[in-house]
Amino acid sequence: MISLIVAFAIGAPAVIFLAYNSFSILNEQKSVMSEKTYRMHRQLLITLIFQLLVPTITLFAPYSIVTAFIIAGAEDFGCNVFRGKQ
């Protein structure tokens, strides 16, 4: 679990930095591209970012929720909900 947190803590800023730089470079190159090519590159860059975010979120979210429950001391939270206990 700790390795997942460390990987996310290192990876998230790196992804943000690379995405920002990619959009900056794309905007700098806008003058030498046709409008259609620029739109295509921009759309592909956005798609690439979503392809990176979806697996990251779906892998990290369950571990985060479980960790939050453990830290809060609610190890049997799911069982109590189904039994109707508070």
Sequence and secondary structure as in RCSB ss.txt:
>XXXX:A:sequence
MISLIVAFAIGAPAVIFLAYNSFSILNEQKSVMSEKTYRMHRQLLITLIFQLLVPTITLFAPYSIVTAFIIAGAE
DFGCNVFRGKQ
>XXXX:A:secstr
 HHHHHHHHHHHHHHHHHHHHHHHHHHHGGGGS HHHHHHHHHHHHHHHHHHHHHHHHHHHHHHHHHHHHHHT T
THHHHHHHT  
